[in-house]
């Protein structure tokens, strides 16, 4: 596997290292030793699948609170998604920043989501399927979420949101539920400001031409 560190500490986009011959290719898609060598959490206790019939389906932004914080490895096994991560680690220099990665079944790329991040995605095609590896068991009491259009984060979404659950649509504003915002240092990211709080967001990914 090929690990690409992202602009947010602890986040990695992971590509397959393909061994190609006349039969096609062979590639390892997960390895405990390789994860440990990059100081990533290799624990996997649950695997989940979400199937989304319609383009424009949004799931997120979800996370679990301590002591059930979870790391995830997310891949798209059919179709494509715009995958978003938000740093919620209070002591992180990138607290409240977000980053997006386009995951596609054709490319077979993955993203590693560390503990302390909210995660969600928007489907870019009909009949999209997503596969998750989880480091922690699901805990309903610890399940938390951010609203996809919370003004604290100003996440860019490349398509209209057509399908979303009532729960995901109605999460309260982060600032109202979590107290005052922390300021962030500027280090060359695209930067915008609201009247109440600064934020930074990582550079946007290169979307396929038909998704721009």
Beta strands, then each sheet from edge to edge (+ up, - down):
strand 1: 2-5
strand 2: 12-15
strand 3: 19-21
strand 4: 24-26
strand 5: 46-52
strand 6: 58-64
strand 7: 72-78
strand 8: 80-87
strand 9: 98-104
strand 10: 110-113
strand 11: 117-123
strand 12: 128-134
strand 13: 143-145
strand 14: 190-193
strand 15: 198-201
sheet 1: 1+ 2- 10+ 7- 12+ 5-
sheet 2: 3+ 4-
sheet 3: 9+ 8- 11+ 6- 13+
sheet 4: 14+ 15-
end
